[in-house]
Amino acid sequence: MFQSEPQKNIHSPLQNLEEWEDFLKQRYPESRVVAAKPFQAIDPEKKKEQFRNYEADARPTVREFYRQNHRHQTHEFGRNKRREFLSLNRRRMGIWEALEYLNTLVDDSDPDTDLTQLEHLLQTAEHIRADGHPRWFILAGLVHDLGKILCLWGEPQWAVVGDTFPTGCRYSDKIVFPQYFSDNPDSSNPQFQSASGIYQEGCGLSNIQLSWGHDEYIYHVTKDYLPEEALYMLRYHSFYPWHRENEYQHLTNARDRELLPWVQKFNPYDLYTKNHAKPDVKALRPFYNELIAQYFPDKLNW
């Protein structure tokens, strides 16, 4: 039976979901983006005093968000959430209907923008379109955050957004706020303490269980309809330890390495295209209705 009523989320360490993205823009400045080739996380000529301590600069609400995220995102938690949500039996709706449904995720406490979720996604897609990228790339920009509807089904923020990371193996110290993993029960599981943990070196990211969130959810909703390049963008756009910090390379396979530049190409559009100029939703809708119909059926399972 499909469920349609949103539930109120009472677990809100962030004042709004955009606070997490604001922190990402601090931690990963636009000047460090290298979209056309694999990202080099560290400039070897950069002096020690030039590095900012982004964690120390983070708002208390962001630190509390990551504390909860790193404490509760266990390997077992991720398995349970996949069983709970990936049967895709919550609702049947089309892509534009899902965009409007996400718009009910309203946060009046955000002082920095009065844009709706739909307008944010249209801004991303329109910047991609203006740069002449393929139609599937534009569509990936439009739908990439639709997994945030998990918040409307009672999921706490730390189980919806946040940088993703592999579970079932040793945590990289390049993951933001790594000290908070000391409260995660997986930190005391001997099976998970090696670099590969329960995985085989070179097994490929599709065989790795990342922490649960909106990336994994929207990937499963759309995986039968979009090109593989787009699906990598959706599934791994929050996997910053991989595509921005060059970590976990030993777990990747040749296909992951081949498609990594597409994830890196998408990242600047994800983080740096939001502004106060509202897109004209009414004028843009015919184009996006046609684009959606090219790739998706009228209704999808969510």
N, C-alpha and C positions, 0 to 999 in steps of 0.2 A: 504493500500500500504506500502511495506517495504521501509524504508529509509536506505541508506548505506553510505552516505558521512559524514565523521567526520567533526565536526566544531571546530574551534580554540577556546580554552579556554583562555579568556583574564583576568580572575579573579584569580590571583595567589599570595596569601599572602605567601605561602610556596615556597621556591626555588625549591623544588622537593617533590614528595609525600612521599619519604622515610624519609624526615625531621620529619614528624608526627610520624613515627614508631621509629625513633631515640629517640624522646621525650618520647614515651611510655616505651622504655627500661630503660630510666633514672628514670621515675616515678615508674615503676614496675620492679625492679631488678630481675634477674634470681634467686637469692638466696631466694626470697620470694615466688617462685612458689611452690605450693603443688598440684601436678597433680592427686594424687590418692584419695584425700578426699576433702571435701568442704574447700575452701580457708579461712584462718583466716587473716583478713586484718591488724590487729594490734597485735604486740607482746606486751603482758601486762607488760613484764619486760624491755621493751626498754625504755631507758631514753630519756627525752624530747630533750636533746641536740644532740641525735643521729639521729633525723629526719632531712632530707634535705628539703630545700624549693625548690622543683622541679619547681614550677611556677616562682620563682625569677630567677632560672638558665636557663629558657627557652629562646631560641633565639627570637628576636623581631618578626621575621616572623611567628613563632609558636604562639606567643601571639596574633598577628593580625589575624591569622587563627581562633583561638578559639573565638576571639571577634566577627568575622563575623558569625561563626557557631552558637554561642549562641544567637546572635541577631536575626538571620533570620530563625532559625529552630523552627518555630511555629507549633502548632497543625494543623492549616489550611494549612500551607505550606506542611506538610507531607501528608495530605489528597490529596492535588492537585497533588503532585508528584506521588503518587500511581495511581491516575487516568491517569496521563500522560504516565507513563512508564509500568505499570503492565498489560496493554493490550497486551504487548509483540508483538508489530507489527513493530518494527524498522528494523528487519533483521532476516533471517533464516540462521543459520550456525551451524556446528558441534562444538564439544568442542575443538578439536585441531585447527580448523579454528578460533575459538574465541581467543585461546591463541596467535595465530599469529596476529590476529587483534589487540589484546591488545599490542602487541609489537610495534605497530605504535605510542603508547604513549611513546615517547622518550624524555628524558630530558638531554641535553648535559651539563647543568649547574651543575649536580651532581658530585662533585669532589671525592666522596668516593667509587664509584663503577662504573664499565663499564658493569655490567650484564644487560641483557635485562629482561623485565617482565617475559617472558617465563622461563628464566634461574632461576630467583628468585623462581618461583612456583615449578620448578623441584627440586630445592634444598630442599624446604619444604617437598615435597612428598618423596624424596629419604631418608631424615632423618627419616621420619615416617616408610618407608619401611624397613630401616636398623634396626629399633627397633622391628620389627616383628609384627606390628599392622595389623588388618584386611584390606582386599583389599579396602573396602569402605572408610576406614580411610585414606588410601593413596590417594584415588581419591579426598576426601574432601580437602586434602592438595594441590592437583594440581589445583583445581578450586576455592579455597576460595576467591581469589582476582579478579576473572573475572568480578565482578560487577563494577570494576574501569573503564570498557569501557564507563560508563556514562560520563567520562571526554571527551571522543571522540565525544560525542553528545552534546557538548557545556555546560555541567553542571559545575558550579564552584567547586573548591576543597572542600569548606565547605559543599557542598551538596552531596559529594561522600565519603569522608573519615572523620575521627574524631571519638572519643568515642561516642557511641550512648547512649541515655537516654530516659525515658518515657516523652511524652508530654501529656498534659491534667491533670497533677497533680503537686504537689509541687516539685520543684527541690531539689535534695539532695545536701548538702554542700560537699559531697564526689566527686561530678562531678568536673573534672578539671576546673579551672578558674570559679568558680561559680559566682563571682562578675559580670561577663559579662552578666548574665541573666537579670540584671537590665534594659538593653536596649531592652529586648524581650517583645513585647506587651502582651504575655501570663502572664507575671509577674503581670499585673494589672487586670487580669480576675478573679473575685471572685470564679468562678466555679473550677479553677485550683489550689487553694491555700491550700487545705487540703492534707494530706498524700496520700489519695486514689483518690482525685479529682473526675473525672467523672466515675471512675471505682469502682467495688465492690471488697472488700478485698477478696483475694484468687481466683480471677477470672481467673488467669493464664496468662502467658506472651503472648500467641497467641491472647488474647483479649486486649492487650495493644498496643497502637500505639507508637512505638519508633521513635526517630528522623530519618529522611530519609538518606539513604546512600547505599553503595555498598553491605552491608550485606543483607539488605532486598531484594534488587534487585536480587542477585544471588540465594537467597533462593527461590524466586518465579519462576525463570528460571528452577531450578532443583528439585522442590518439588515433582514432580510425579515420580522421578526415584531413589532417594537415600534413605537409611534407616533413620529412625527418628533421630538416634544419630548423623549422619552426617549432617542432616538438622539443628539440634540445633547448631552444630559447625559453620555452614555457617551463620545462621541468627543472632547469638548472640556473635560472636567472638570479636566484638568491644564494647559489652555492659559491659565495665569494671566496672561501678558502681555496677553491679550485681555479676559478676563472680570473681572480684578481691577485691571489697570493701564491699561485703556482704549487699548491700543496696537493697531496694525494695522487701525484702523477703515477706512482707505482701501482695503483689500482686501476688505472685507465687502460683501454685497449686502443688499437689503431683508429677505430671509428670515432671514439671519443676525441682523440687528438685531432682528427680531421675536421670535426665539427666544432671544436672549441672556438675558432675564430668567429663563427656565427654568433655564439653566445656573447663573446666580447664585443662584437659589432652592435648587438642589441643593447648592451648595458648602458651606453650613454643616453639612449632614448628613454630608457626606464627611469634614470635618475635626474636628467638635466633638462627635460622638456616642459616642466610645469611652470606656468606663469599665470598672471592675473587676467590675461586677455581671454575672455570666454569664447569658445568656438560656437558657431551658429549651428546648433543641433538640428534644427528643422531643415536648413539648407544642405547639411552634410548627410542627412539620413538616406536619401535615395541612393547615393553612391555606396554607402556602407550596407544598405539592404541588398544591393546587387552583389557586392563583394561577399557578404555572408552566404547568400544563396549559391554562389559558385562553389563553395567548399562544404557547407553544412546543410543537413536536412532541416525541415521546418521546426522539428522538435528534437531535443536531445534528452537523455537521461542524466539527472544530476543527483 
